[in-house]
């Protein structure tokens, strides 16, 4: 059984600065990290490996220069995957979800797999599209919002998905793609032994040409800015009568 777990490198929110002059965001000093939602995907894949005993877990990512960072690679591998495959090119820095999915699908097809696990979205865009688009590109079953994996055999995967008023139990044939929610597990913190051992695990670096891609369409960001900060008015309305409610509504209108 070969399981691929996909992840995305995103800027660390703690390192993003705001320019006071125009409110734009400054990413120049922000280190990259694994998208928080993808940590659940990595953990889910490694838990399946422990349950099955003979499974192989391959971490996979498509992106730009952030994927060349040795610290970032070690972080991924210290969380349990046996191997790492990265497809690196500057054109992936601003790739649309559709084109990211196309690249992941091509890389997964080249590597070979039985099950591909993604996070429900990424910490930066949270488009919630890539997992399903990978399934479409490969013409295989895909399910998003998976909150629990019930069973996995050589031919079938059974999962639960929580909806607003009910819980679905779904079975699909392999190979398949699933996007897991944050409810599925709590990602573990790697041990020192795992961190040291990560440096010995194999890493494959591919280019777009290696997976049969020539060019990728990118989106253009016009501006990203933080909302303007407003001073608190410190308006306290006491009571619960009609006059107080009217005053409360009027104050809300002033700030909207």
Secondary structure, DSSP 4 states (H G I P E B T S, - for coil): -EEEEE--EEE-GGG-EE-TTT-BEE-TTPPEEE-HHHHHHHHHHHHHHHHHSS-EEEEEEEESGGGG-HHHHHHHHTTT-SEEEEEE-GGGTTB-HHHHHHHHHHHHHHH--SEEEEESS-SSS----HHHHHHHHHTSEEEEEEEEEEEE-SSEEEEEEE-SS-EEEEEEESSEEEEE-GGG--PPPPPHHHHHHHTTSEEEEE-GGGGT-----B------BPPPP-----------SHHHHHHHHHHHHHH-
